[in-house]
Amino acid sequence: MDKLLLVDDEADVRYSFERIFGADVDLHTAGSGEEALQIIPKLGPDLVIMDIRMGGINGIETLQRLRKFDSKTPVILMTAFGTTQNAIQAMKHGAYDYILKPFDVPKLKELIATALDAARAMKQVVAIEPQADNEDYDLGIIGQSPAMQEVFKIIGQLAASDATALITGESGTGKELVARAIYHHGDRSNQPFLAVNCAAIPENLLESELFGHEKGAFTGANTQRIGKFEQCDGGTIFLDEIGDMTGATQTKILRVLQDSAFERVGGNEQVRADVRLIAATNKSLEEAVDKGEFREDLFYRLNVVRIQLPPLRERKEDIPQLVNYFLATNAGGQPQKTVPRETLQHLQQHDWPGNVRELENAISRALVMTKGDAILPAALPPEITQTSHSPDASAPDNLEAIANKLFQWARGNSDLKIIPAVERELIINALRETRGNQVQAAKLLGITRATLRKRIEKFAIKRELSVQ
């Protein structure tokens, strides 16, 4: 559960938060800025909501002190209408956003949700090829295929520089994960990271979201607002689906890349921001340039270093590792389920139009539908089992097929001793399929890693594999 710290010297406000949000978050409270600065290092909250006017040090000074030792925890400021200019100034010191008192509960809940998303993006380290049993990482980009190895190399090179990056690929291939990996392993990892989906924000609001607006710039602009670029000064901003933005917004993005400067909507004051830009799109920007839908000069500014993510159908050898990872991360403290070879064959024969995201959803569904220890084909979404073509299991014609059938039957008969030759062949095939990864091979076979090691030593399998 997300940890939220409320800082307000009014007991009524603290009580209201406990009544409204107590069941949804792990809520902690502080009655002053001094108390908050003592609590935060020990508590490690995911989000801080703080009033500006308090006895002792005010919210702005508390924020400034907090930012000296913690630049990633989002802070939402609460303010009366008459002190909004103070709140706006505080945002320049690193506040995530502000909300007016008395606050609108639905709007506050929405703001809290987006702030917590931003906190997770900044704090969850993205690993490159994490081991599924490594608890140091919450998220990972996984793949042993040649295409993914090239992606990893470019991420490493980009992380060591401050160059603009363009990530391209179909929906569901993991573009935001790549952007976050570049951020986490780069020199700006101790500064903010903000992600904006350009396709999810209406055209008339995107420019304001990115660059802010002045009071009276348009209907409903009752106060000045700071945009994402200004909020992210010194950090990294990720613009997903950048191919969907309008020409006017493209022009402003170009200027930011050229001069690190822009104006808020409806304003003339030049605002400067030192921001590293990572962009992504599932469209062909080259085609958009040819059609006059995307600025050619902006395309070249974005395309300094390009990462092309392969679709899952072009790297199916990574599916066993991905499946194992999704099973481990969704185990919820329970024993991890296994995937029989027949189920894995269905997964590897599907074309995955939704890419890795579709695979993750398929595994999540299978876990819900599975009551036993092994995920059978019937637990997979129908579109996967109906479109794949499994081998005819009724007529095995080699030792591998016989071993598979015998092992599945033997797992339900604990007293049965599998003849050594068949057991040995089964283990060899599991190791070959997982490219020697003993953790994955053991889970594929439904045995522990320690048992697998003993079998490898008993049958001298490692020596045989080393000469093949």
VMD Tcl script that draws the C-alpha trace (Angstrom):
set ca {
  {0.00 0.00 0.00}
  {1.29 3.48 -0.88}
  {2.54 5.59 2.04}
  {1.18 9.13 2.15}
  {2.31 11.83 4.59}
  {-0.08 14.72 5.31}
  {1.53 17.84 6.80}
  {-0.96 20.36 8.20}
  {-1.22 22.18 11.51}
  {-5.04 22.00 11.51}
  {-6.38 18.93 13.31}
  {-9.67 19.09 11.34}
  {-7.81 18.73 8.04}
  {-5.83 15.75 9.33}
  {-9.05 14.13 10.53}
  {-10.73 14.73 7.16}
  {-7.88 13.03 5.33}
  {-7.98 10.04 7.65}
  {-11.73 9.70 7.08}
  {-11.53 10.10 3.28}
  {-8.26 8.34 2.41}
  {-7.48 6.12 5.38}
  {-8.70 2.93 3.72}
  {-6.96 3.57 0.39}
  {-3.43 4.47 1.51}
  {-1.08 4.02 4.45}
  {-1.71 7.52 5.83}
  {0.67 9.25 8.24}
  {0.33 12.81 9.54}
  {2.52 15.61 10.85}
  {1.43 18.85 12.48}
  {4.34 21.02 11.35}
  {7.13 21.32 8.83}
  {9.72 20.57 11.51}
  {7.94 17.33 12.42}
  {7.66 16.36 8.76}
  {11.40 16.78 8.16}
  {12.06 14.43 11.07}
  {9.53 11.83 9.88}
  {10.33 11.72 6.15}
  {13.83 10.11 6.30}
  {12.52 7.31 8.52}
  {9.11 6.85 6.88}
  {10.14 7.10 3.22}
  {6.68 8.24 2.04}
  {5.63 7.78 -1.58}
  {3.86 11.16 -1.54}
  {3.74 14.24 0.70}
  {0.71 16.55 0.83}
  {1.51 19.75 2.67}
  {-0.17 23.01 3.57}
  {1.72 26.22 2.77}
  {0.65 28.26 5.80}
  {1.65 26.56 9.04}
  {3.04 27.57 12.39}
  {6.81 27.34 12.53}
  {8.46 26.91 9.15}
  {5.95 27.20 6.33}
  {5.32 24.72 3.53}
  {7.63 26.43 1.03}
  {10.62 26.43 3.37}
  {9.87 22.82 4.36}
  {9.86 21.90 0.67}
  {13.18 23.65 0.08}
  {14.79 21.79 2.99}
  {13.29 18.49 1.83}
  {14.67 18.90 -1.67}
  {18.22 19.13 -0.29}
  {18.14 15.44 0.67}
  {15.22 14.06 -1.36}
  {14.51 15.20 -4.93}
  {12.22 12.33 -5.97}
  {9.33 12.24 -3.49}
  {6.41 14.18 -5.04}
  {5.01 17.01 -2.91}
  {1.49 18.38 -3.43}
  {0.88 21.75 -1.82}
  {-2.46 22.86 -0.39}
  {-3.19 26.56 -0.45}
  {-5.98 29.09 -0.11}
  {-6.82 30.98 -3.29}
  {-5.10 34.14 -2.04}
  {-1.73 32.38 -1.75}
  {-1.63 30.64 -5.14}
  {1.32 32.78 -6.27}
  {3.30 31.35 -3.37}
  {2.31 27.86 -4.47}
  {3.40 28.58 -8.03}
  {6.76 29.80 -6.78}
  {7.06 26.67 -4.66}
  {6.57 24.52 -7.77}
  {9.70 26.09 -9.17}
  {11.47 24.65 -6.15}
  {10.30 21.15 -6.99}
  {6.66 20.74 -5.90}
  {4.71 18.27 -8.03}
  {1.48 20.31 -8.04}
  {-0.86 22.31 -5.84}
  {-4.55 22.21 -4.99}
  {-6.81 24.92 -3.58}
  {-8.57 24.81 -0.22}
  {-11.29 23.83 0.35}
  {-10.31 20.96 -1.92}
  {-12.51 19.01 -4.29}
  {-12.22 15.37 -3.17}
  {-12.54 13.70 -6.61}
  {-9.94 16.08 -8.09}
  {-7.64 15.51 -5.14}
  {-7.95 11.73 -5.51}
  {-7.12 12.01 -9.21}
  {-4.11 14.22 -8.46}
  {-2.89 11.80 -5.77}
  {-3.16 8.88 -8.23}
  {-1.09 10.64 -10.90}
  {1.50 11.77 -8.34}
  {1.87 8.22 -7.03}
  {2.35 7.00 -10.61}
  {5.12 9.55 -11.03}
  {6.69 8.44 -7.73}
  {6.76 4.83 -8.85}
  {8.34 5.78 -12.17}
  {11.13 7.61 -10.36}
  {11.75 5.07 -7.61}
  {11.26 1.69 -9.29}
  {14.62 0.80 -10.80}
  {14.38 -0.77 -14.25}
  {16.89 -3.58 -14.63}
  {18.29 -4.94 -17.86}
  {17.69 -8.70 -17.91}
  {16.93 -9.09 -14.18}
  {16.82 -12.54 -12.66}
  {13.26 -13.30 -11.66}
  {14.35 -14.21 -8.12}
  {16.32 -10.99 -7.64}
  {14.32 -8.82 -5.22}
  {16.46 -5.75 -5.90}
  {14.38 -4.90 -8.98}
  {10.67 -4.35 -9.38}
  {10.73 -4.00 -13.16}
  {12.91 -5.36 -15.90}
  {13.58 -5.37 -19.62}
  {14.10 -9.01 -20.48}
  {15.56 -10.77 -23.47}
  {18.49 -12.90 -24.60}
  {17.71 -12.54 -28.32}
  {20.27 -10.72 -30.51}
  {17.81 -7.87 -31.13}
  {17.36 -7.23 -27.40}
  {21.09 -7.46 -26.74}
  {21.55 -4.59 -29.18}
  {18.90 -2.62 -27.31}
  {20.77 -3.18 -24.03}
  {24.00 -1.93 -25.55}
  {22.39 1.29 -26.75}
  {20.74 1.86 -23.36}
  {24.14 1.60 -21.71}
  {25.68 4.06 -24.17}
  {22.79 6.51 -23.77}
  {22.84 6.34 -19.99}
  {26.43 7.58 -20.00}
  {25.51 10.64 -22.09}
  {22.90 13.40 -22.08}
  {21.79 12.91 -25.68}
  {18.19 13.11 -26.82}
  {16.76 9.66 -27.57}
  {13.94 8.44 -29.81}
  {12.40 5.06 -28.97}
  {10.30 3.47 -31.72}
  {8.31 0.27 -31.84}
  {4.82 -1.18 -31.81}
  {2.47 -0.68 -28.88}
  {3.24 -2.98 -25.99}
  {6.93 -3.48 -26.74}
  {8.11 -1.67 -23.60}
  {9.07 1.81 -24.77}
  {8.45 3.47 -21.41}
  {10.50 0.80 -19.63}
  {13.42 1.59 -21.93}
  {13.05 5.32 -21.22}
  {13.04 4.65 -17.49}
  {16.08 2.38 -17.78}
  {17.99 5.19 -19.52}
  {16.94 7.54 -16.73}
  {17.75 5.20 -13.83}
  {21.23 4.38 -15.12}
  {22.10 7.94 -16.19}
  {23.65 10.98 -14.54}
  {20.23 12.56 -13.86}
  {18.89 9.62 -11.85}
  {18.81 11.72 -8.67}
  {16.58 14.31 -10.37}
  {12.87 14.14 -11.34}
  {11.48 11.92 -14.09}
  {8.08 12.78 -15.58}
  {6.22 10.85 -18.26}
  {3.56 12.41 -20.50}
  {1.40 10.44 -22.92}
  {0.80 12.96 -25.71}
  {-2.02 10.87 -27.20}
  {-3.96 10.76 -23.91}
  {-4.23 14.54 -23.49}
  {-6.63 16.60 -25.67}
  {-4.83 18.71 -28.27}
  {-6.03 21.99 -26.78}
  {-4.61 21.07 -23.36}
  {-1.31 19.38 -24.27}
  {0.62 22.60 -24.80}
  {-0.55 23.91 -21.43}
  {0.32 20.59 -19.76}
  {3.87 20.70 -21.11}
  {4.67 24.41 -20.87}
  {2.14 25.83 -18.41}
  {-0.11 28.85 -18.92}
  {-0.63 32.36 -17.63}
  {-3.75 33.51 -15.82}
  {-6.46 34.38 -18.36}
  {-4.70 32.61 -21.24}
  {-7.94 30.79 -22.06}
  {-11.35 30.08 -20.56}
  {-10.87 28.38 -17.23}
  {-7.27 29.57 -16.74}
  {-8.01 31.25 -13.42}
  {-4.43 31.13 -12.18}
  {-0.94 30.81 -13.58}
  {0.16 27.19 -13.98}
  {3.61 25.62 -14.21}
  {4.05 23.00 -16.94}
  {5.89 19.69 -16.93}
  {9.08 21.08 -18.51}
  {9.40 23.70 -15.78}
  {8.61 21.15 -13.08}
  {11.24 18.79 -14.47}
  {14.09 21.31 -14.58}
  {17.34 19.39 -14.12}
  {15.63 16.05 -14.71}
  {14.29 13.88 -17.52}
  {10.98 14.13 -19.35}
  {9.56 11.26 -21.39}
  {7.10 12.16 -24.16}
  {5.25 9.04 -25.26}
  {3.42 9.00 -28.61}
  {5.11 12.23 -29.65}
  {3.87 11.72 -33.19}
  {0.36 12.72 -32.07}
  {1.13 16.31 -31.07}
  {0.04 19.35 -33.07}
  {2.31 21.56 -35.17}
  {2.23 24.40 -32.62}
  {3.38 22.12 -29.83}
  {6.04 20.61 -32.09}
  {7.44 24.11 -32.64}
  {7.74 24.69 -28.90}
  {9.40 21.31 -28.39}
  {11.92 22.21 -31.09}
  {12.74 25.48 -29.36}
  {13.27 23.71 -26.04}
  {15.72 21.35 -27.71}
  {17.54 24.22 -29.41}
  {17.57 26.88 -26.70}
  {16.29 25.21 -23.49}
  {13.67 28.00 -23.44}
  {9.93 28.47 -24.01}
  {6.96 30.68 -23.07}
  {3.91 29.60 -21.14}
  {0.63 29.64 -23.04}
  {-0.63 33.22 -23.14}
  {2.66 34.64 -21.85}
  {5.67 36.52 -23.19}
  {8.15 35.81 -20.41}
  {10.93 33.45 -21.47}
  {11.26 30.44 -19.19}
  {14.41 28.34 -19.18}
  {14.58 24.66 -18.24}
  {17.46 22.20 -18.40}
  {15.64 18.99 -19.27}
  {16.77 15.80 -20.95}
  {14.18 14.68 -23.49}
  {13.37 11.07 -24.34}
  {10.60 10.57 -26.90}
  {8.73 7.53 -28.14}
  {6.24 6.70 -30.87}
  {4.57 3.70 -32.47}
  {4.21 5.64 -35.73}
  {6.67 6.09 -38.56}
  {7.87 9.66 -38.11}
  {9.57 9.47 -41.50}
  {6.18 8.90 -43.13}
  {4.65 11.68 -41.03}
  {7.40 14.05 -42.23}
  {6.70 13.09 -45.86}
  {2.99 13.82 -45.33}
  {3.71 17.17 -43.70}
  {2.29 15.99 -40.36}
  {5.55 16.21 -38.42}
  {8.30 18.83 -38.56}
  {11.38 17.55 -40.32}
  {13.74 19.69 -38.21}
  {12.16 18.37 -35.01}
  {12.49 14.80 -36.26}
  {16.23 15.21 -36.75}
  {16.55 16.84 -33.33}
  {14.78 13.89 -31.71}
  {16.51 11.22 -33.75}
  {19.98 11.80 -32.27}
  {20.11 8.25 -30.92}
  {17.40 5.82 -31.93}
  {16.29 2.62 -30.24}
  {14.09 0.36 -32.35}
  {12.28 -2.17 -30.16}
  {11.52 -5.46 -31.92}
  {7.99 -6.89 -31.75}
  {7.62 -10.04 -29.67}
  {6.87 -12.16 -32.75}
  {10.44 -11.46 -33.93}
  {12.05 -12.58 -30.66}
  {10.02 -15.59 -29.60}
  {13.11 -17.18 -28.06}
  {12.63 -14.67 -25.22}
  {9.13 -15.93 -24.36}
  {10.20 -18.60 -21.79}
  {12.24 -16.02 -19.89}
  {9.43 -13.45 -20.04}
  {6.87 -16.01 -18.85}
  {9.11 -17.00 -15.96}
  {9.54 -13.35 -14.99}
  {5.81 -12.61 -15.07}
  {5.08 -15.73 -13.02}
  {7.63 -14.69 -10.40}
  {6.47 -11.09 -10.16}
  {2.83 -12.15 -9.83}
  {3.40 -14.95 -7.32}
  {2.36 -12.74 -4.41}
  {4.41 -14.71 -1.92}
  {2.86 -18.02 -3.00}
  {4.77 -20.92 -4.60}
  {5.42 -20.08 -8.23}
  {3.37 -22.05 -10.73}
  {5.01 -24.07 -13.48}
  {4.37 -24.04 -17.23}
  {4.26 -27.44 -18.94}
  {5.84 -27.79 -22.36}
  {2.45 -28.00 -24.12}
  {1.41 -24.64 -22.65}
  {4.73 -23.08 -23.60}
  {4.32 -24.34 -27.17}
  {1.02 -22.49 -27.46}
  {2.65 -19.33 -26.13}
  {5.55 -19.57 -28.56}
  {3.34 -20.21 -31.59}
  {1.10 -17.19 -31.04}
  {2.01 -14.04 -33.03}
  {1.36 -11.59 -30.12}
  {-0.06 -8.53 -31.90}
  {-0.13 -6.80 -28.51}
  {3.52 -7.76 -27.87}
  {4.92 -8.08 -24.33}
  {1.92 -6.31 -22.79}
  {-0.39 -8.93 -24.29}
  {1.83 -11.73 -22.98}
  {1.80 -10.24 -19.48}
  {-2.00 -9.98 -19.56}
  {-2.25 -13.58 -20.78}
  {-0.13 -14.82 -17.88}
  {-2.16 -12.74 -15.40}
  {-5.36 -14.29 -16.75}
  {-3.86 -17.78 -16.64}
  {-2.91 -17.34 -12.98}
  {-6.50 -16.42 -12.14}
  {-7.88 -19.40 -14.06}
  {-5.37 -21.93 -12.67}
  {-6.26 -23.81 -9.48}
  {-3.37 -26.29 -9.40}
  {0.40 -25.96 -9.54}
  {0.77 -26.00 -13.32}
  {-0.70 -23.64 -15.92}
  {-2.45 -25.78 -18.51}
  {-3.41 -24.59 -22.03}
  {-7.06 -24.31 -21.00}
  {-6.12 -21.44 -18.69}
  {-4.77 -19.35 -21.58}
  {-6.94 -16.86 -23.48}
  {-8.89 -18.63 -26.26}
  {-7.26 -16.58 -29.02}
  {-3.89 -18.09 -28.10}
  {-4.89 -21.76 -28.05}
  {-7.13 -21.42 -31.12}
  {-4.51 -19.77 -33.34}
  {-1.54 -21.92 -32.31}
  {-0.89 -25.38 -33.71}
  {0.55 -27.82 -31.24}
  {2.27 -31.00 -32.44}
  {0.20 -34.17 -32.52}
  {0.82 -35.50 -29.05}
  {-0.99 -38.76 -29.84}
  {1.83 -40.01 -32.06}
  {5.22 -39.23 -30.48}
  {8.05 -40.14 -32.82}
  {11.16 -39.37 -30.80}
  {12.58 -39.68 -27.34}
  {11.85 -36.04 -26.47}
  {8.11 -36.46 -27.07}
  {8.05 -39.71 -25.10}
  {9.89 -38.05 -22.24}
  {7.45 -35.17 -22.17}
  {4.43 -37.43 -21.96}
  {6.03 -39.69 -19.37}
  {7.15 -36.82 -17.17}
  {3.72 -35.18 -17.14}
  {2.16 -38.50 -16.16}
  {4.87 -39.19 -13.57}
  {4.31 -35.87 -11.82}
  {0.91 -37.16 -10.73}
  {2.37 -40.44 -9.47}
  {4.81 -39.73 -6.68}
  {5.80 -43.41 -6.26}
  {6.84 -43.85 -9.87}
  {10.57 -43.80 -10.60}
  {11.27 -42.47 -14.07}
  {13.82 -44.58 -15.85}
  {17.18 -42.79 -15.81}
  {17.59 -42.56 -19.59}
  {14.28 -40.75 -20.03}
  {14.88 -38.47 -17.04}
  {18.31 -37.56 -18.38}
  {16.93 -36.75 -21.84}
  {14.18 -34.61 -20.34}
  {16.64 -32.54 -18.31}
  {18.90 -32.04 -21.34}
  {15.96 -30.78 -23.41}
  {14.86 -28.39 -20.63}
  {18.39 -26.95 -20.40}
  {18.60 -26.56 -24.15}
  {15.26 -24.79 -24.29}
  {16.28 -22.33 -21.57}
  {19.82 -21.95 -22.96}
  {21.39 -23.41 -19.87}
  {19.50 -21.24 -17.36}
  {19.09 -23.61 -14.43}
  {16.51 -21.46 -12.62}
  {14.21 -21.46 -15.65}
  {14.90 -25.12 -16.46}
  {14.02 -26.20 -12.91}
  {10.76 -24.28 -13.00}
  {9.94 -25.67 -16.42}
  {10.47 -29.20 -15.07}
  {8.59 -28.51 -11.84}
  {11.52 -29.34 -9.55}
  {13.77 -27.26 -7.32}
  {17.03 -25.82 -8.55}
  {18.93 -27.90 -5.96}
  {17.34 -31.08 -7.31}
  {18.22 -30.07 -10.86}
  {21.85 -29.51 -9.89}
  {22.04 -32.98 -8.35}
  {20.57 -34.52 -11.50}
  {23.03 -32.61 -13.72}
  {25.92 -33.90 -11.64}
  {24.49 -37.43 -11.48}
  {24.04 -37.72 -15.24}
  {27.16 -35.72 -16.17}
  {24.91 -33.53 -18.32}
  {27.04 -30.41 -18.12}
  {30.02 -32.17 -19.69}
  {27.88 -33.44 -22.51}
  {26.35 -30.04 -23.24}
  {29.76 -28.40 -23.26}
  {30.95 -30.52 -26.19}
  {27.81 -30.15 -28.31}
}
mol new
graphics top color blue
foreach p $ca { graphics top sphere $p radius 0.5 }
foreach p [lrange $ca 0 end-1] q [lrange $ca 1 end] { graphics top cylinder $p $q radius 0.2 }
display resetview
